[in-house]
Amino acid sequence: MLNFNLQVPTRILFGKNKVDELGKEILKYGNRVLLVYGGGSIKRCGLYDRIVQILNEKDIFYAELSGVQPNPRITSVRQGVELCRENRVELVLAVGGGSVIDCAKIIAAGVMYDGEPWDFFQGKARIGKALPVGTVLTLAATGSEMNLTAVISNEDTDEKIGVGGISLYPRFSILDPALTFTVPPHQTAAGTADIISHIFEQYFSPTPGCFVQDRMAEAMLKACIYYGPVAIVEPENYEARANLMWTGTLALNGLLSTGKNTDWGVHQIEHVISAIYDVTHGLGLAILIPAWMRQVLNEHTVVKLAEYARRVWAIHGDDDFAVANLGINKTEDFFRSLGLAASLKEIGVEEGRLEEIADQATADQVPLGSFGQLSRNDVLNILQAAYSA
């Protein structure tokens, strides 16, 4: 295990009707808010009206930024920064899933920066101060509600890039599993795949001696495998929604990556795909992961992949390669059982652009990842396998 520092300052308010404490949390930071949300689902389910009522009762001023896209755009960030400055906003409140929260984080940082917010993603500026961010989570997936990162797309350049900074940690996040009851099955499935992918990127590591982190990761994987299908079939099953929501938060708040070199190669590949094709992140990851596992399986990685198969899928056998391959098959079958597409072709990726995607994915890093250490040709092999799966 490597040395590490861990500080996760986000206050979590978890459980039924915790949104009722929203006003009290906001007033710790001011009484002027930018309310950031997506395409209108929070209005259809009644959450918007509930939040507005709370804001009005506490005499909290609010401006609104609606229509944040599933892969949030830098254009929305710019609009939010302008609204914050015009209205002297003191806290940015994200109500939605990871895309809305990521957008809110960069808005909060952008307000405190004199230049163009996309500078953060091009390495021209580092994130320093930011307005406080609060969240009300409506989708279990990204973990953005308790971490310091954000991913934003630029539609003009077909880029999707992540950045991080201590000031991006939300000051508080309200997690009420009941708010996810109305999440459609396909979004629940993609969210479950997203959570699993985050765990994989930290679990599959070349760093030895991380027993505690690995056993926690396996427990979280088992939670997703058990409760993901339940939440799809029984969308108002509180136990399933609660376990998925808390797993999603724990999967990417820094806990699993302590003392490890982590991978993130699959994420880098998927970011290129979703920047070009606007694919749902979890869906793209679910398609790529089995192909990635098969590509990186070798004499150096087989022990870990076989350990995963034995501990998570209860696969028996003495031959590590045989066990590992069965675990990969189980993983692929699970994603398909959630109703997710099995190939890049199914989601509209063009075979003629696979070379371009491989080039972009490895433009800034070769080898890509730490567990599999992918070359540009390795990435192309993964894309080709995922295309025709």
C-alpha positions, 0 to 999 in steps of 0.5 A: 500500500502506498502513502496517502492523504485523505480529506473528504469535507462534504457533509452528507444528509442521507435518508427520507425527507432530508431535503427538508433540511435544505434551507438550513444548510444553504443559510450557512453560506448565504441567502443568494443561490443559483439553482442548477438543474437539467431537462425538467424531470425535477419538475415532473416529479414535484421536487422543483416545487418542493425546493422552491417552497423551501427557498421562499420560506427561508427568504432565499433569493434564487436565479435559475439555470435549467437545461443542463445536458447529460454530458454537460457543456461548457456553454452551460457553464458560461451561462451559469457564471454570468448568472452568478455574477449578475445576481451576486450568488453566494452558493450554487445549488445543483439538483440532479445527477452527476452532470448537473453537479459537475456543471455546478462545480465549474460554474462555482470555480468560473465565477472566481476566475477572470478568464474563460472557464475552458482554460481549466480543461486546457491546462491554462489555469488551475482551479483555485477558489470557488463559490460553495456548492450544495447538491440534491442528488436525484440519480445514483451514478457518478459520485460527484456529490462527494468528490472534487472532480468534474467532467465537461464537454466542449461541443465546438472541439468534440472534447470531454475532459475532467479536472479537479480541485479541493474547492470543488468538494460540495459543502453538503449533499442531500441524498434521499433514495426516494428521489430516485424512484422515478428514474427510468429503467435505462438510466438506472441501468446506466447509473449502475454500470457507471458505479461499477466502472468507478469501482473497477478503475480503482480495484484493478490496480498494480499496487499490492497490499491493499486488502482493506480497499479491495474487500470494500470494493468487492462489497460495493460490486456485490451491492450493485450486482444485487440491487441494480436489477431489483431497482429496475424491476421494483423502482420504488424499492427503498432498500435497493435505491438506498444501497445503490445511492450510497454505493455510488457515493462511496465508490468515488469519494476517494475511499477506494483509491487510497494507497493505490495507483488507479487506472482510468483507461476505460474512462479515457476511451469512453470520454472520447466516444461520448464527446463525439456521439453524446453517449450516456457515460455508463452505457459507453462504459458497460460496452467497453469494460468486457473488451478492456478486460479481455485485452489486458488479461495476461500473465501479469494481470490474471491473478487480480482478474481471477481474484475478482471472478472468485470473490465477486462471482463465486467462480471456482477452479484452479486455472486462473486464466479459465476463472478470469475468463468466466468472470469477464463473461459474467460481467458482460452478461450482467450488463446485458441483463440490465438491458444495456447495449452490447456493442458500439455499433448498436449505439451509433458509433461509426466503424470508420472513426475507431482509429480517430477515437484511439488516437484521441484517447492516447493523445496525452498519455501512452501507455494509458492506464496503470493496470493494463498499460494500453498502447494506441494499438491496444486501445484500437483492439478494444474499440474493434472488439467492442464495436462487433461484440 
